[in-house]
Amino acid sequence: MDIGKKIRRLRLEKNLTQEELANRTELSKSFISQVEREQTSPSIATLVDILQALGTNLRDFFNDETDSQIVFRNADFFEKIDDELKNRTEWIIPNAQKNRMEPIRVTLEPGGRTILDNPHEGEEFGYVLSGIITIHIGQQSCRARKGETFYFRSSAPHYIENKGKNQATLIWVSTPPEF
């Protein structure tokens, strides 16, 4: 990675001159110039100061996910069918465990349900694509129909059930991702 070139690109994106960046970081303009031209390397502490002045941090600066996949198609999905619980789960964003949320598409046959998910840190969101589902959260049960959404904290045992006579499909997003 060309640290200096990346710093220069970030500085220009922020419409800052080398002198303005130097003033914000209490460094000299010549030092900023040398860093950008790869003639010297900043210490970690100095790099942190420069990045802070540029509105970023070490983690984001060194994260090279610029060409990560944005659009996913059916061929990218991973599918698991549970005949016993009468459901199909599709991980519609591969490797979502590295992200902050994990969206899945769940299809429940009549009488089908998801596994019981034990309490954990995080939150759950869902959008019902078709059918009617029952969301069980601790001792509480709620119904949601096609076009409706649900949202809850994951602090109680929870699962989703299809008590209807037709198949139900939903998008379910958990944060943080479950492994």
Stockholm file with secondary structure:
# STOCKHOLM 1.0

chainA/1-179         MDIGKKIRRLRLEKNLTQEELANRTELSKSFISQVEREQTSPSIATLVDILQALGTNLRDFFNDETDSQIVFRNADFFEKIDDELKNRTEWIIPNAQKNRMEPIRVTLEPGGRTILDNPHEGEEFGYVLSGIITIHIGQQSCRARKGETFYFRSSAPHYIENKGKNQATLIWVSTPPEF
#=GR chainA/1-179 SS CCHHHHHHHHHHHTTCCHHHHHHHHTCCHHHHHHHHTTSSCCCHHHHHHHHHHTTCCHHHHHCCCTTCCCCCCGGGCEEEEETTTTEEEEESSTTGGGSSCEEEEEEECTTCBCCCBCCCSSEEEEEEEESEEEEEETTEEEEEETTCEEEEESSSCEEEECCSSSCEEEEEEEESCCC
#=GC SS_cons         CCHHHHHHHHHHHTTCCHHHHHHHHTCCHHHHHHHHTTSSCCCHHHHHHHHHHTTCCHHHHHCCCTTCCCCCCGGGCEEEEETTTTEEEEESSTTGGGSSCEEEEEEECTTCBCCCBCCCSSEEEEEEEESEEEEEETTEEEEEETTCEEEEESSSCEEEECCSSSCEEEEEEEESCCC
//
